[in-house]
Each structure stands twice: as structure tokens, then as C-alpha cells.
């Protein structure tokens, strides 16, 4: 299954069915992303891999006199984004279905491009970022987040690995999505790709924050299991999975720390 197949199939459908869960999972990374994006009130914003549109709407609130375009490869997610973005509240927002690596973008038509975890999935990163650079005006900015390298003792990775093993599955199994998720995790690779694509002032700052997986351990187990449609799980296995998550229960939910890179760059003037 290709990345496009996944995002237009079970993976995309699951994200579209549970936007509030995935947005809660990533919520702690929103502020660092928008801090480096520094969107002005009249700027034109491109949201790459916009998903269900939360970051698109957040950008629109920061640019009430500008316009915001969300682009995503997933039809189910864009359908959900449109349903969550009332035209009377967000008149400057539009959504387009396409792969931003090749999707037609107005040359120099944007002041800033943002992405909350969408840019890792490009088939050719240099071609994609070169295309995006061309869509930015001279001096335009790029801001995105992507995962840091998985750590053997990292809280989220270790815990999700234990849950997967209890299901008899490999959390880090070889597949197109898992491979793409790690494709920009090394800072050297980030600098190389963005530099070749024509960006300057490249920065990658590590940010660690808590990801929220559910209201409590049992709720988080149900959500984790639901990510694999049709998966039958015995009660004893669910109980063991719940035990794994109990140490991460807090009054704010099941929290596990994870790390991302907050990346910024600029198209030269």
C-alpha cells in the first residue's frame, strides 16, 4: 500500500473519523509551530498536509485580512476539513485535493507555508520543497514540524511498541507510512534537503511535549485498537494493554512524551 492509498483508505478514514483525538495528540506542538511561522494579519498562507483543517483554521484566525489554502492528498480528510470550516466564519479559507509535491501552486502566491507533520510523506523531498519554494514570494517563510528520530527509551515510542507487541504486531513494521514518518528525522537530512531546494536561514529546534492518547487507560486502549479496522482483541489482551498505560494516566488524560523538530527556513529575497 502506498502513502496515497493509506491516506485515502483506512488511515485517512480513521483520522477523518477522529479529528478531535488526533488534534489533542498534537496540540502541544501547535504553539511552537505558529510561533516560528509568525503569520501576519494580511498574509497568504499555504497549509501543506492540512488534514482535517485545524491548522488551516488557526492560520486563518491569525490572518483575518489574508487568505489560507489547505492542500492534502486525503479525500476523506478534506471532506471532514470542509465540514468543520463554515464559510461564514472562514471566508478566506479554501481546500484543495492534491499532492503538494506536484499540485499546481501559484508562483510567488504565498507569504508563508506551514505544515503540522505533513511534509515527511513526499515521494521526493527535494522536488517537493523546490516546488513549495517557488510558491513562496521572495523572502517568504516555511515552518513545519516533523518527528525526531525514535529513541529506544523514548516514552511514547516505547509504550506504543509494548502495546503493539501485545497485539502480536510490530509497531515499527516496514510499510510506506512508517518509512515516510522517519524520512526527515535527522537534522542533517533536513538541512540538506531544504538547502538543495533553495531555502536559507534553515533551523531545526527540538521540542519535547506530552501527547494525549485518551481520557484514561481504557479509553486509550480502545482508540489504539480502533486504528486497525476489524482487529479482534481478547479481553485479557485489552487488560494487559490497559496495565501498560496506567502509569501514564493523569488528570489531563493519558500523556506520553514525544519529540519533534520545529523547522523554519526562508526563500531568499
Secondary structure, 3 states (H helix, E strand, C coil): CCHHHHHCCHHHHHHHHCHHHHHHHHHHHHHHHHHHHCCCCCCEEEEECCCCCHHHHHHHHHCCCCEEEEEECCHHHHHHHHHCCCCCCCCCEEEEECCCCCCCCCCCCEEEEEEECCHHHCCCHHHHHHHHHHHEEEEEEEEEEEECCCCCCCHHHHHHHHHHHHCCCCCCCCCHHHHHHCCCCCHHHHHHHHHHCCEEEEEEEEEEEEEECCCCHHHHHHHHHHCCCCCCCCHHHHHHHHHHHHCCEECCEEEEEEEEEEEEEEECC
